[in-house]
Amino acid sequence: MRIAMPRDVSVDGHLVDGALGYLTLTTGIAFGALVLTLLVTLLLHRERAGRQAHYTHGNRVRDHILTFALGLTLFIVIDVTLATRSTRDLAERFWRYPDGDPAALRVEVTARQWSWTFRTAGPDGRFATADDVVTLNELHVPVGRPIYLKLRSRDVVHSFYLPNFRTKLDAIPGSTTRLWFQARETGRFEIGCAQHCGVSHYKMRGRLAVETEADYGAWLARAATDSRLRNDTAGSQPDGWDWDTGR
């Protein structure tokens, strides 16, 4: 059976795949060179008829220089290159949150043992009102628009994980964390928890439905109508938080 990475459906997932591919390639080459060196050493320096095995303690100056040069080369080619590449990608893409983008869909995510609750503003565009759409373990989003999430946890540390979007972020009690992604194709994808959060951690999963703008609009209208019918005007309104201050 062939094991493959989940299909990348995000606009930025290729950056993560590229970094992992580069790491796999360079460490594979280094490992292959090490194995080849060991084989050559075993074959050329082994004990044979009329000849004793040759040993070295590696304490000569040239041995020290060679070891230092190889270590420095590996450090620059693998570690420094990956760190530079990752820092650039984080600054230019993953940490460039769509705070001022009017097209961004804002979603409040609440994690608890062992489920995800999603709150989306209804047609009025405001949170904590009667038409707020609240779903359990299912998030609907439109394709081609930035999806801006703010996460909180009610109990322990959880980790919101979207394998098809190559992204995840911890939901931490007492803090608000944020994450954004953008889908480039429609479909249904898995939401997981990447942080062990208790005995039923394996149950903490959900579904992300990426839809066309028309399908999403139709779903939102139906869900907002249901929310109004269920809303108890005598009771307290759901607790949202200010998207500008994060409180």
C-alpha positions as CSV (number, residue, x, y, z in Angstrom):
1,M,0.0,0.0,0.0
2,R,1.4,3.4,-1.0
3,I,1.5,6.0,1.8
4,A,1.4,9.6,0.6
5,M,1.0,13.0,2.1
6,P,-2.5,14.4,2.2
7,R,-3.3,16.4,-0.9
8,D,-2.3,20.0,-0.6
9,V,-5.3,22.3,-1.3
10,S,-4.0,25.6,0.1
11,V,-2.4,28.6,-1.5
12,D,0.7,28.3,0.8
13,G,1.0,24.5,1.4
14,H,3.7,24.2,-1.3
15,L,6.0,26.2,0.9
16,V,5.8,23.7,3.7
17,D,6.1,20.8,1.2
18,G,9.1,22.4,-0.4
19,A,10.9,22.8,3.0
20,L,10.2,19.2,3.9
21,G,11.3,18.0,0.5
22,Y,14.6,20.0,0.7
23,L,15.2,18.6,4.2
24,T,14.6,15.0,3.0
25,L,16.8,15.4,0.0
26,T,19.8,17.0,1.8
27,T,19.7,14.6,4.8
28,G,19.3,11.7,2.4
29,I,22.4,12.7,0.5
30,A,24.4,13.2,3.7
31,F,23.3,9.8,5.0
32,G,24.2,8.2,1.6
33,A,27.6,9.8,1.7
34,L,28.2,8.5,5.3
35,V,27.2,5.0,4.3
36,L,29.5,5.1,1.3
37,T,32.4,6.3,3.4
38,L,31.9,3.5,5.9
39,L,31.8,0.9,3.1
40,V,35.0,2.2,1.5
41,T,36.7,2.2,4.9
42,L,35.7,-1.3,5.6
43,L,36.8,-2.5,2.2
44,L,40.1,-0.7,1.8
45,H,41.3,-0.7,5.4
46,R,40.3,-4.2,6.6
47,E,42.8,-6.8,7.6
48,R,43.9,-9.0,4.6
49,A,46.5,-11.7,4.0
50,G,49.9,-10.2,4.6
51,R,48.5,-6.9,5.7
52,Q,47.2,-5.6,9.0
53,A,44.2,-3.4,9.5
54,H,45.0,0.3,9.5
55,Y,43.6,2.4,12.3
56,T,43.6,6.1,13.0
57,H,42.5,8.0,16.1
58,G,41.6,11.1,14.0
59,N,43.7,13.3,16.2
60,R,45.9,14.8,13.5
61,V,45.4,18.5,12.5
62,R,44.2,17.6,9.1
63,D,41.6,15.3,10.6
64,H,40.3,18.1,12.8
65,I,40.2,20.5,9.9
66,L,38.3,18.0,7.7
67,T,35.8,17.2,10.4
68,F,35.2,20.9,11.1
69,A,34.8,21.7,7.4
70,L,32.3,18.8,6.8
71,G,30.3,19.8,9.9
72,L,30.2,23.5,8.9
73,T,29.2,22.6,5.3
74,L,26.3,20.4,6.5
75,F,25.2,23.1,9.0
76,I,25.1,25.8,6.3
77,V,23.6,23.7,3.5
78,I,20.9,22.2,5.7
79,D,20.2,24.1,8.9
80,V,21.0,27.7,7.9
81,T,19.3,27.4,4.5
82,L,16.2,25.9,6.1
83,A,16.1,28.5,8.8
84,T,16.5,31.4,6.3
85,R,13.8,29.9,4.0
86,S,11.4,29.2,6.9
87,T,11.8,32.7,8.4
88,R,11.1,34.3,5.0
89,D,8.0,32.2,4.4
90,L,6.6,32.9,7.9
91,A,7.2,36.7,7.5
92,E,5.9,37.0,4.0
93,R,3.0,34.5,4.1
94,F,2.0,32.6,7.3
95,W,2.2,35.6,9.7
96,R,0.7,38.1,7.3
97,Y,-2.7,38.0,8.8
98,P,-5.7,39.4,6.8
99,D,-6.7,41.9,9.5
100,G,-7.6,44.6,7.1
101,D,-9.0,42.4,4.3
102,P,-12.8,42.9,4.0
103,A,-13.1,39.6,2.0
104,A,-11.7,37.5,4.9
105,L,-14.1,35.2,6.7
106,R,-13.6,35.5,10.4
107,V,-14.3,32.4,12.6
108,E,-14.1,32.0,16.4
109,V,-12.9,28.5,17.3
110,T,-13.4,27.1,20.8
111,A,-11.7,23.9,21.7
112,R,-12.8,21.7,24.6
113,Q,-12.4,18.0,25.5
114,W,-13.1,16.6,23.0
115,S,-14.7,18.7,20.3
116,W,-14.4,21.9,18.2
117,T,-17.0,24.6,18.2
118,F,-17.1,27.2,15.4
119,R,-18.9,30.5,15.5
120,T,-19.3,32.6,12.3
121,A,-21.0,35.9,12.1
122,G,-24.4,35.8,10.3
123,P,-25.5,38.0,7.4
124,D,-25.3,41.1,9.7
125,G,-21.6,40.6,9.8
126,R,-21.4,41.0,13.6
127,F,-20.5,38.5,16.3
128,A,-22.6,37.8,19.4
129,T,-25.9,38.5,17.7
130,A,-29.0,36.4,17.1
131,D,-28.0,35.2,13.6
132,D,-24.5,33.9,14.7
133,V,-23.9,30.5,13.1
134,V,-22.5,28.0,15.6
135,T,-21.5,24.5,14.5
136,L,-20.0,21.5,16.2
137,N,-17.1,19.7,14.6
138,E,-18.0,21.1,11.2
139,L,-16.7,24.3,9.6
140,H,-18.0,25.7,6.3
141,V,-15.9,28.1,4.3
142,P,-15.8,29.6,0.8
143,V,-13.1,28.8,-1.6
144,G,-10.7,31.5,-2.7
145,R,-11.1,33.7,0.4
146,P,-8.8,34.1,3.4
147,I,-10.2,32.3,6.4
148,Y,-9.1,34.0,9.6
149,L,-9.4,32.0,12.8
150,K,-9.1,33.0,16.4
151,L,-8.8,30.1,18.8
152,R,-9.4,29.6,22.5
153,S,-9.5,26.5,24.8
154,R,-12.0,25.9,27.6
155,D,-9.8,23.3,29.4
156,V,-6.4,22.0,28.3
157,V,-4.0,22.7,25.4
158,H,-5.3,21.5,22.0
159,S,-3.8,21.9,18.6
160,F,-6.0,22.8,15.6
161,Y,-4.6,20.8,12.7
162,L,-5.5,21.0,9.0
163,P,-3.3,18.4,7.2
164,N,-4.5,19.3,3.7
165,F,-3.5,22.9,4.4
166,R,-0.1,22.1,6.0
167,T,-0.9,24.2,9.0
168,K,-1.7,23.9,12.7
169,L,-1.8,26.0,15.8
170,D,-2.3,25.5,19.6
171,A,-5.4,26.6,21.4
172,I,-4.2,27.5,24.9
173,P,-6.4,28.1,28.0
174,G,-6.4,31.8,28.9
175,S,-5.0,33.0,25.6
176,T,-6.2,33.8,22.1
177,T,-4.2,32.5,19.2
178,R,-4.8,33.1,15.5
179,L,-4.3,31.3,12.3
180,W,-5.3,31.9,8.6
181,F,-5.4,29.8,5.5
182,Q,-6.9,30.0,2.0
183,A,-8.3,27.1,0.0
184,R,-7.8,26.9,-3.8
185,E,-10.2,24.0,-4.4
186,T,-13.5,22.8,-3.0
187,G,-14.0,19.5,-1.1
188,R,-14.3,18.1,2.4
189,F,-11.2,17.8,4.5
190,E,-10.3,16.6,8.0
191,I,-9.8,18.7,11.1
192,G,-7.7,17.1,13.8
193,C,-6.1,17.8,17.1
194,A,-2.4,17.4,17.1
195,Q,-1.9,17.7,20.8
196,H,-2.7,14.9,23.2
197,C,-5.5,16.3,25.3
198,G,-6.8,13.4,27.3
199,V,-8.2,9.9,27.2
200,S,-10.6,10.7,24.3
201,H,-8.1,12.7,22.2
202,Y,-8.6,10.3,19.3
203,K,-12.3,11.4,19.1
204,M,-11.4,15.1,18.7
205,R,-11.8,15.5,14.9
206,G,-14.0,17.5,12.6
207,R,-14.8,18.3,9.0
208,L,-13.9,21.3,6.9
209,A,-16.3,21.9,4.0
210,V,-14.8,24.2,1.3
211,E,-17.6,25.3,-1.0
212,T,-18.1,27.7,-3.9
213,E,-19.2,31.2,-3.0
214,A,-22.8,30.4,-4.0
215,D,-23.0,27.2,-2.1
216,Y,-21.5,28.8,1.0
217,G,-23.9,31.7,0.8
218,A,-26.9,29.4,0.6
219,W,-25.6,27.4,3.5
220,L,-25.0,30.5,5.6
221,A,-28.5,31.8,4.9
222,R,-30.1,28.6,6.0
223,A,-27.9,28.3,9.1
224,A,-28.5,31.9,10.1
225,T,-32.3,31.4,9.9
226,D,-32.0,28.3,12.1
227,S,-29.9,30.3,14.6
228,R,-32.6,33.0,14.8
229,L,-35.3,30.5,15.5
230,R,-33.2,28.9,18.2
231,N,-32.1,32.2,19.8
232,D,-33.4,32.8,23.3
233,T,-33.8,36.6,23.6
234,A,-34.4,36.3,27.3
235,G,-31.1,34.5,27.8
236,S,-27.5,35.8,27.6
237,Q,-25.9,36.2,24.2
238,P,-23.0,34.0,23.3
239,D,-19.6,35.3,24.3
240,G,-17.6,36.5,21.3
241,W,-14.5,38.7,21.5
242,D,-13.3,41.9,19.9
243,W,-11.5,41.1,16.6
244,D,-9.4,44.2,16.8
245,T,-8.1,43.8,20.3
246,G,-8.3,40.0,20.5
247,R,-10.2,40.2,23.8
